[in-house]
Amino acid sequence: MKQAREQGQVMVEFAIILVMCTLFVVALLVLFYYFTEYGERLLDLVGIDCP
């Protein structure tokens, strides 16, 4: 019984890590898309004008 419970816990942890990694990759892709789409405008908004 203990073997099955440990194997179930491993599967749950694996599923959680898989979902977290997928969300991380999707967030990076969204940021990359917006940065390439509005890159110059974002740099103008965030950047500091040095004299």
Secondary structure, 3 states (H helix, E strand, C coil): CHHHHHHHHHHHHHHHHHHHHHHHHHHHHHHHHHHHHCHHHHHHHHCCCCC
